Amino acid sequence: MNIAITDNRKARVLYDDLREWIVEADKLGELVRANGYSWQDDIGMAAELLQHDAAAPVALFDNIPGYPKGFRVLTNFFGARRQNMTLGFSPDLNKIELSEAFLADFQKISDKPLPYQVVETGPVMENVIEGDAIDVTRFPTPVWHDRDEGRRYIGTGSFNVTRDPDEDWVNAGTYRVMIHDAKRLGFYISPGKHGRIHRDKYQALNKPMPVCIVIGGDPLTFLMACTEVPYGICEYEIAGAYRGRPQKVVLGKHTGLPYPANAEIVIEGFVQPGNNMPEGPFGEWTGYYGSKMRSEPVLDIKAIYHRNDPIILGCPPQRPPEEQARYRAVMRSALLKQELKKTGLPDVVATWCHEAGGSRQLTAVSIKQRYPGHASQAGHLAAMCRSVAYAGKYVIVVDDDIDVSNLEELMWAVCSRSDPATSIDFIRNAWSTPLDPSIPPERKAKGDFTNSRAIIDACRPFHWKDQYPIVNMPMPETARRTKEMFSWMLDGSRENTK
């Protein structure tokens, strides 16, 4: 499977904030407006339905009972043709081509971050709420899942902004954020994540950690905050470089942290050392509840900033495949390919982090085999690259005639080109997460969140690959002619004449 990126596939991001993104989605005919639906049940129900259909529209909810008209919730932003628009590309690219096009641009800017631009004010400052007036329940935060026990998570399509207390760099990372009450929030960060490293450093110093939570940032910046941007680099600067114009930020009055001037909602506050409360339960990206409830740090809110008629961006995790898996697959697959090439591994043709595994637990790599052990090397390297190392489980290496993004083709290669007794290697004590449902409770109780990895060599055996049986499929010219002659049969036409 050969991928070629032409010069006309350069990202052109047409929006700078969530509202401009909504206009572009509407132009594509992929926006639906819903009025009068409740935050208690209805919006979460709709999100679950929409996110499991890659062709479903994005939904904008307004007139939510109990809240002013204009206080809105938007969900299922990444799907259909708008996923290409979000990353700045033509809607005619398929998902592998989109990932490759993103990678081509990302490689150009990943070593050339564009510093963010500090401004005095912006639309997010239209409403400033401090002191006794602070009430985070003023926003129509949905209950996203049936079994969340009524707990409201305002932070799903959000990102947390923190600063390293030792090295002074700013991180923007996506972590779930729960409402405790009007003036307190809780948020969970898995061990090893950059925001968790910052948090652990503040706790070790016995100092309060300043935090800004951005709710309703522009989708590109949100996606960068979801991506494994290298340690020490601010996601604002990567998003700005990708967009070709600097991210405009306001410095928080209480924390000094930068937050987007055009965000919908920003919550500013501090996490005091040792100030914990029970957090959860919450349905997670694995498709399970990682725990019933756990003690997690609490953010004491010092200020809320929001635009007039604010919009919550909701990206609640569901059972894969779903929205989060879709956008992470596109970006994470690109980053994995970049990382593999940086290791010096030759002839990596394509990579894909499969949606069925939440874009983390099932990774596919296709190579053009060059030497004995090439496939095994590719699998072991891929398993430990930063972009897929967290919570991975299976890495499958295939030949370059396999479309790694096609799960049926991938499984056909596993079934027809691998031998269970000889084609599988294992890595033990690898980086995982408390959210992994397969880790036994007694190990979780001890703080052991490691797992194992299976590396499956589903390539033709190198030493006799030229003698491997021929695949039963048309020659390329026959396949082209077939598509030209008979595609009408798949397009809904009932009759045609040669």
C-alpha positions as CSV (number, residue, x, y, z in Angstrom):
1,M,0.0,0.0,0.0
2,N,1.9,3.1,-1.2
3,I,0.9,6.5,0.0
4,A,1.7,9.6,-2.0
5,I,1.1,13.2,-0.7
6,T,0.9,15.9,-3.4
7,D,1.7,19.5,-3.0
8,N,-2.0,20.6,-2.9
9,R,-2.5,18.7,0.3
10,K,-1.2,21.4,2.6
11,A,-3.3,22.3,5.6
12,R,-5.4,25.4,5.4
13,V,-7.2,25.9,8.7
14,L,-10.1,28.3,8.1
15,Y,-11.2,28.9,11.7
16,D,-9.7,30.4,14.8
17,D,-12.4,29.6,17.4
18,L,-15.2,27.2,18.0
19,R,-17.8,29.5,16.5
20,E,-15.9,29.9,13.3
21,W,-15.6,26.1,13.2
22,I,-19.4,25.8,13.5
23,V,-19.8,28.0,10.5
24,E,-17.5,25.8,8.4
25,A,-19.3,22.6,9.6
26,D,-22.6,24.2,8.7
27,K,-21.3,25.0,5.2
28,L,-20.6,21.2,4.8
29,G,-24.2,20.5,5.7
30,E,-23.1,18.5,8.7
31,L,-24.6,20.6,11.6
32,V,-27.9,19.8,13.3
33,R,-29.5,22.1,15.8
34,A,-31.5,20.6,18.7
35,N,-33.7,22.6,21.1
36,G,-35.4,21.8,24.4
37,Y,-33.4,18.7,25.3
38,S,-32.4,18.1,28.9
39,W,-28.9,18.0,30.4
40,Q,-30.0,15.2,32.8
41,D,-30.5,12.5,30.1
42,D,-31.2,13.7,26.6
43,I,-27.9,15.2,25.5
44,G,-25.9,12.3,26.8
45,M,-28.2,9.9,25.0
46,A,-27.8,11.8,21.7
47,A,-24.0,11.9,22.1
48,E,-23.8,8.1,22.5
49,L,-25.9,7.6,19.4
50,L,-24.0,10.0,17.2
51,Q,-20.5,9.1,18.2
52,H,-20.8,5.5,17.1
53,D,-21.6,6.5,13.6
54,A,-18.7,8.0,11.6
55,A,-21.1,9.7,9.2
56,A,-23.3,11.3,11.8
57,P,-23.6,15.1,12.1
58,V,-22.4,17.4,14.8
59,A,-25.2,18.4,17.2
60,L,-25.6,21.9,18.7
61,F,-28.0,21.9,21.7
62,D,-29.8,25.1,22.8
63,N,-32.8,26.1,24.9
64,I,-31.7,23.5,27.5
65,P,-34.4,23.5,30.2
66,G,-33.3,25.4,33.3
67,Y,-30.7,27.5,31.5
68,P,-30.8,30.7,29.5
69,K,-31.2,30.5,25.7
70,G,-27.8,30.7,24.1
71,F,-26.1,28.6,26.8
72,R,-25.3,25.7,24.5
73,V,-23.6,22.2,24.2
74,L,-21.9,20.9,21.1
75,T,-21.0,17.3,20.6
76,N,-19.7,14.8,18.0
77,F,-17.5,17.4,16.3
78,F,-15.1,14.9,14.6
79,G,-16.7,12.9,11.9
80,A,-17.7,12.7,8.3
81,R,-16.2,15.4,6.0
82,R,-15.7,17.8,8.9
83,Q,-12.8,15.8,10.3
84,N,-10.8,16.8,7.2
85,M,-12.0,20.4,7.5
86,T,-10.9,20.4,11.2
87,L,-7.4,19.6,10.2
88,G,-7.4,21.9,7.2
89,F,-7.7,19.4,4.4
90,S,-10.0,18.6,1.5
91,P,-12.9,16.4,2.2
92,D,-12.0,14.0,-0.6
93,L,-9.1,12.4,1.4
94,N,-9.7,9.1,3.1
95,K,-8.6,8.5,6.6
96,I,-5.1,7.1,5.8
97,E,-4.6,10.0,3.3
98,L,-5.8,12.5,6.0
99,S,-3.3,11.0,8.5
100,E,-0.5,11.2,6.0
101,A,-1.3,14.7,5.0
102,F,-1.4,15.8,8.6
103,L,1.9,14.1,9.2
104,A,3.5,15.9,6.2
105,D,2.5,19.3,7.7
106,F,3.2,18.3,11.3
107,Q,6.8,17.2,10.4
108,K,7.5,20.7,9.0
109,I,6.4,22.5,12.2
110,S,7.1,20.0,15.0
111,D,10.6,21.4,15.4
112,K,9.6,25.0,14.8
113,P,7.0,25.9,17.4
114,L,5.4,29.3,17.0
115,P,5.3,31.2,20.3
116,Y,1.9,32.2,21.5
117,Q,0.9,35.9,21.6
118,V,-0.1,37.5,24.9
119,V,-3.0,40.0,24.5
120,E,-4.8,42.1,27.1
121,T,-8.3,40.8,26.5
122,G,-10.5,38.8,24.1
123,P,-14.1,37.5,23.7
124,V,-13.6,35.1,26.7
125,M,-13.4,38.1,28.9
126,E,-17.0,39.3,28.1
127,N,-18.1,37.8,31.5
128,V,-15.8,37.7,34.5
129,I,-17.1,36.0,37.7
130,E,-15.2,36.0,40.9
131,G,-15.8,35.7,44.7
132,D,-19.2,34.7,46.0
133,A,-20.7,34.9,42.5
134,I,-18.6,31.8,41.3
135,D,-21.0,29.0,40.3
136,V,-19.8,26.5,37.7
137,T,-23.3,25.0,37.6
138,R,-24.4,28.1,35.7
139,F,-23.5,26.1,32.6
140,P,-25.7,23.3,31.2
141,T,-23.2,20.5,31.8
142,P,-24.7,17.1,30.8
143,V,-24.7,13.8,32.6
144,W,-23.0,11.9,29.8
145,H,-23.5,8.2,30.7
146,D,-26.3,6.2,32.3
147,R,-24.0,4.8,35.0
148,D,-22.2,8.0,36.0
149,E,-24.6,8.2,38.9
150,G,-25.7,11.7,38.1
151,R,-22.2,13.2,38.2
152,R,-21.7,16.0,35.8
153,Y,-18.4,16.2,33.8
154,I,-18.0,19.7,32.4
155,G,-14.5,18.7,31.1
156,T,-14.7,16.2,28.3
157,G,-13.9,18.4,25.2
158,S,-11.6,20.5,27.4
159,F,-8.0,20.9,28.3
160,N,-6.1,21.8,31.5
161,V,-3.3,24.3,31.4
162,T,-0.5,23.9,33.9
163,R,3.1,25.1,34.2
164,D,6.1,22.9,35.3
165,P,7.3,24.4,38.6
166,D,10.9,23.4,37.9
167,E,11.3,23.9,34.2
168,D,8.7,26.7,33.6
169,W,7.1,25.2,30.5
170,V,3.3,25.3,29.8
171,N,1.4,22.1,29.1
172,A,-2.2,21.8,27.7
173,G,-3.6,18.3,28.3
174,T,-7.0,16.7,28.1
175,Y,-8.2,15.2,31.4
176,R,-11.7,14.6,32.5
177,V,-13.2,17.3,34.8
178,M,-16.0,16.6,37.3
179,I,-18.2,19.2,39.1
180,H,-18.2,18.7,42.9
181,D,-20.2,21.8,43.6
182,A,-20.6,25.4,42.6
183,K,-17.0,26.3,43.5
184,R,-15.0,23.1,43.2
185,L,-14.0,20.7,40.5
186,G,-12.2,17.4,40.4
187,F,-10.0,16.0,37.7
188,Y,-8.3,12.7,37.0
189,I,-4.9,12.4,35.3
190,S,-3.3,9.0,34.5
191,P,0.2,8.4,35.8
192,G,2.9,9.4,33.3
193,K,0.9,12.1,31.5
194,H,2.6,15.6,31.4
195,G,-0.1,17.2,33.5
196,R,0.3,14.4,36.1
197,I,4.1,15.0,36.2
198,H,3.4,18.7,36.9
199,R,0.9,17.8,39.6
200,D,3.3,15.3,41.3
201,K,6.0,18.0,41.3
202,Y,3.8,20.5,43.1
203,Q,2.7,17.9,45.6
204,A,6.4,17.0,46.3
205,L,7.1,20.8,46.8
206,N,4.0,21.1,49.0
207,K,2.9,24.0,46.9
208,P,-0.5,24.8,45.4
209,M,-0.7,24.0,41.7
210,P,-2.2,26.8,39.5
211,V,-4.6,25.4,36.8
212,C,-6.7,26.9,34.0
213,I,-9.4,24.6,32.4
214,V,-10.4,25.6,28.9
215,I,-13.9,24.5,27.9
216,G,-14.9,25.2,24.4
217,G,-11.5,26.0,22.9
218,D,-11.1,25.8,19.1
219,P,-11.1,22.2,17.9
220,L,-7.5,22.3,16.5
221,T,-6.0,23.4,19.8
222,F,-8.1,20.8,21.6
223,L,-6.8,18.1,19.2
224,M,-3.2,19.2,19.8
225,A,-3.9,19.0,23.6
226,C,-5.1,15.4,23.0
227,T,-1.9,14.5,21.1
228,E,1.4,13.2,22.4
229,V,3.3,16.5,21.8
230,P,6.9,16.0,23.1
231,Y,7.8,16.8,26.7
232,G,8.6,20.4,27.3
233,I,6.8,21.9,24.3
234,C,3.5,23.9,24.7
235,E,0.6,22.7,22.6
236,Y,-0.4,26.3,21.9
237,E,2.9,26.7,20.0
238,I,2.3,23.6,17.9
239,A,-1.2,24.6,17.1
240,G,-0.1,28.1,16.1
241,A,2.7,26.8,13.9
242,Y,0.3,24.3,12.2
243,R,-2.3,27.1,11.7
244,G,0.4,29.5,10.5
245,R,-0.6,32.3,13.0
246,P,0.2,32.6,16.7
247,Q,-2.3,31.5,19.3
248,K,-3.6,34.6,21.1
249,V,-3.8,34.2,24.9
250,V,-4.7,36.1,28.0
251,L,-2.7,35.6,31.2
252,G,-4.9,34.5,34.1
253,K,-5.3,37.2,36.8
254,H,-4.9,34.6,39.6
255,T,-2.5,32.1,38.1
256,G,-0.6,33.9,35.4
257,L,-1.3,30.9,33.1
258,P,-2.1,31.6,29.4
259,Y,-5.5,30.7,28.1
260,P,-7.0,31.3,24.6
261,A,-8.5,34.7,24.2
262,N,-11.3,33.3,22.1
263,A,-12.2,30.3,24.2
264,E,-15.9,29.9,25.2
265,I,-15.3,29.2,28.9
266,V,-12.2,29.3,31.1
267,I,-12.1,28.2,34.8
268,E,-9.1,29.4,36.9
269,G,-8.0,28.1,40.2
270,F,-5.6,26.2,42.4
271,V,-5.1,22.6,43.7
272,Q,-4.0,22.7,47.3
273,P,-1.6,19.9,48.4
274,G,-3.6,17.1,50.0
275,N,-7.0,18.5,49.1
276,N,-8.7,15.5,47.7
277,M,-12.3,14.3,47.2
278,P,-13.9,11.2,45.7
279,E,-14.1,11.4,41.9
280,G,-16.1,9.3,39.6
281,P,-17.5,7.0,38.4
282,F,-17.2,7.9,34.7
283,G,-17.4,5.8,31.6
284,E,-14.0,5.8,29.9
285,W,-12.4,5.4,26.5
286,T,-11.7,1.7,27.1
287,G,-15.5,1.2,27.0
288,Y,-15.6,0.4,30.8
289,Y,-15.7,2.1,34.1
290,G,-12.1,2.0,35.3
291,S,-13.1,2.3,38.9
292,K,-16.2,2.9,41.0
293,M,-14.7,6.0,42.7
294,R,-11.3,7.2,43.7
295,S,-9.8,10.1,45.7
296,E,-8.5,12.8,43.4
297,P,-7.2,16.4,43.8
298,V,-9.8,19.2,44.0
299,L,-9.5,22.5,42.1
300,D,-10.8,25.5,44.1
301,I,-12.1,28.0,41.6
302,K,-10.9,31.6,41.8
303,A,-12.5,32.9,38.6
304,I,-14.7,31.9,35.7
305,Y,-14.4,33.7,32.4
306,H,-16.9,33.1,29.5
307,R,-18.2,34.6,26.3
308,N,-21.8,35.7,25.9
309,D,-23.9,32.7,25.0
310,P,-21.1,30.2,25.9
311,I,-20.8,26.8,24.2
312,I,-19.5,23.6,26.0
313,L,-17.6,21.3,23.7
314,G,-18.6,17.8,24.8
315,C,-16.4,14.8,23.8
316,P,-17.5,12.1,26.3
317,P,-15.7,8.8,25.8
318,Q,-17.9,5.9,24.8
319,R,-17.3,2.2,24.1
320,P,-14.9,2.1,21.0
321,P,-15.1,2.7,18.2
322,E,-16.4,6.3,18.7
323,E,-15.5,9.9,18.3
324,Q,-12.4,10.0,20.5
325,A,-11.0,7.0,18.8
326,R,-11.6,8.6,15.4
327,Y,-9.6,11.8,16.0
328,R,-6.9,10.1,18.0
329,A,-6.5,7.5,15.2
330,V,-5.8,10.1,12.6
331,M,-3.3,12.1,14.6
332,R,-1.7,9.3,16.7
333,S,-1.1,7.1,13.6
334,A,0.8,10.0,11.9
335,L,2.9,10.6,15.0
336,L,3.7,6.9,15.3
337,K,5.0,6.9,11.7
338,Q,7.1,9.9,12.4
339,E,8.6,8.3,15.5
340,L,9.4,5.0,13.8
341,K,11.2,6.9,11.0
342,K,13.2,8.8,13.6
343,T,14.4,5.4,15.1
344,G,16.0,4.7,11.8
345,L,13.6,1.8,10.9
346,P,13.6,1.6,7.1
347,D,10.6,1.2,4.7
348,V,7.7,2.0,7.0
349,V,4.8,2.3,4.6
350,A,1.8,3.1,6.8
351,T,0.6,3.0,10.4
352,W,-2.8,2.9,12.0
353,C,-4.0,3.0,15.6
354,H,-7.3,1.3,15.4
355,E,-10.5,2.8,16.5
356,A,-11.7,-0.6,17.8
357,G,-8.9,-0.4,20.4
358,G,-9.6,3.2,21.3
359,S,-6.7,4.2,19.1
360,R,-4.3,2.8,21.7
361,Q,-4.7,-0.9,22.2
362,L,-4.5,-2.2,18.7
363,T,-1.7,-0.8,16.4
364,A,-0.9,-1.8,12.9
365,V,2.3,-1.2,11.0
366,S,3.0,-2.1,7.3
367,I,6.5,-2.4,6.0
368,K,8.3,-3.3,2.9
369,Q,10.4,-6.2,4.2
370,R,14.2,-5.7,3.6
371,Y,16.0,-8.2,5.9
372,P,15.4,-11.1,8.3
373,G,14.0,-9.7,11.6
374,H,12.7,-6.5,10.0
375,A,9.1,-7.3,11.0
376,S,10.0,-8.1,14.6
377,Q,12.1,-5.0,14.9
378,A,9.2,-2.9,13.6
379,G,6.8,-4.4,16.1
380,H,9.0,-4.0,19.2
381,L,9.9,-0.4,18.3
382,A,6.3,0.5,17.6
383,A,5.1,-0.9,20.9
384,M,7.4,1.5,22.8
385,C,7.1,4.7,20.8
386,R,5.7,7.5,23.0
387,S,2.5,7.9,20.8
388,V,1.3,4.4,21.5
389,A,3.2,3.2,24.5
390,Y,0.5,4.3,27.0
391,A,-2.0,1.4,27.5
392,G,-1.1,-0.4,24.3
393,K,-1.8,-4.1,24.0
394,Y,-1.4,-5.5,20.4
395,V,1.0,-4.5,17.6
396,I,0.5,-6.2,14.3
397,V,3.1,-5.9,11.5
398,V,2.0,-6.6,8.0
399,D,3.4,-6.5,4.4
400,D,2.9,-3.4,2.3
401,D,0.0,-4.9,0.3
402,I,-2.3,-4.7,3.4
403,D,-4.4,-1.6,4.1
404,V,-3.5,-1.2,7.8
405,S,-6.6,1.0,8.4
406,N,-8.9,-1.8,7.2
407,L,-9.6,-4.0,10.2
408,E,-10.9,-6.9,8.0
409,E,-7.7,-6.8,5.8
410,L,-5.6,-6.6,8.9
411,M,-7.3,-9.7,10.5
412,W,-7.1,-11.6,7.2
413,A,-3.3,-11.0,7.3
414,V,-3.1,-12.3,10.9
415,C,-5.1,-15.4,10.0
416,S,-3.3,-16.2,6.8
417,R,0.3,-15.1,7.4
418,S,1.0,-15.8,11.1
419,D,1.5,-18.9,13.1
420,P,0.3,-18.6,16.7
421,A,3.2,-20.6,18.1
422,T,6.0,-18.8,16.4
423,S,4.7,-15.4,15.2
424,I,3.9,-13.8,18.6
425,D,6.4,-12.1,20.9
426,F,5.6,-10.6,24.3
427,I,6.8,-7.5,26.3
428,R,6.0,-7.4,30.0
429,N,5.8,-4.7,32.6
430,A,4.8,-2.0,30.1
431,W,3.2,1.4,30.8
432,S,-0.6,1.1,31.2
433,T,-3.3,2.8,33.2
434,P,-5.7,2.3,36.2
435,L,-8.4,2.5,33.5
436,D,-7.4,-0.8,32.0
437,P,-10.2,-3.2,33.0
438,S,-8.0,-6.3,32.5
439,I,-5.6,-5.4,35.4
440,P,-6.7,-7.5,38.4
441,P,-8.0,-5.5,41.4
442,E,-5.3,-6.8,43.8
443,R,-2.6,-5.3,41.5
444,K,-4.4,-2.0,41.2
445,A,-4.7,-1.9,44.9
446,K,-0.9,-2.0,45.1
447,G,-0.5,0.7,42.5
448,D,0.7,-1.8,39.8
449,F,-0.8,-0.4,36.6
450,T,1.5,-2.3,34.2
451,N,0.4,-4.6,31.4
452,S,2.0,-6.8,28.6
453,R,2.2,-6.3,24.9
454,A,1.8,-8.9,22.1
455,I,3.8,-8.3,18.9
456,I,2.3,-10.2,16.1
457,D,4.3,-10.8,12.9
458,A,1.7,-11.1,10.2
459,C,4.1,-10.7,7.3
460,R,5.0,-13.3,4.8
461,P,8.0,-15.2,6.3
462,F,11.1,-13.4,5.0
463,H,13.1,-16.4,4.1
464,W,10.5,-17.8,1.8
465,K,8.2,-14.8,1.1
466,D,8.7,-15.1,-2.7
467,Q,7.3,-18.7,-2.5
468,Y,4.3,-17.7,-0.5
469,P,1.0,-18.5,-2.2
470,I,-0.3,-15.8,-4.5
471,V,-3.2,-13.7,-3.2
472,N,-6.6,-14.3,-4.8
473,M,-7.4,-10.8,-6.0
474,P,-7.6,-9.0,-9.4
475,M,-4.5,-7.6,-11.0
476,P,-4.3,-3.7,-10.6
477,E,-5.5,-3.1,-14.2
478,T,-8.4,-5.4,-13.8
479,A,-9.4,-3.8,-10.5
480,R,-9.3,-0.4,-12.1
481,R,-11.5,-1.5,-15.0
482,T,-13.9,-3.2,-12.7
483,K,-14.4,0.0,-10.7
484,E,-15.0,2.0,-13.8
485,M,-17.5,-0.4,-15.3
486,F,-19.5,-1.5,-12.3
487,S,-19.3,1.2,-9.5
488,W,-22.9,2.2,-10.6
489,M,-24.1,-1.0,-9.0
490,L,-22.9,0.3,-5.6
491,D,-24.2,3.8,-6.1
492,G,-27.9,3.0,-5.9
493,S,-28.5,2.8,-9.7
494,R,-31.0,0.1,-10.7
495,E,-30.0,-0.3,-14.3
496,N,-27.2,0.5,-16.7
497,T,-26.1,-0.5,-20.2
498,K,-22.5,-1.0,-21.3
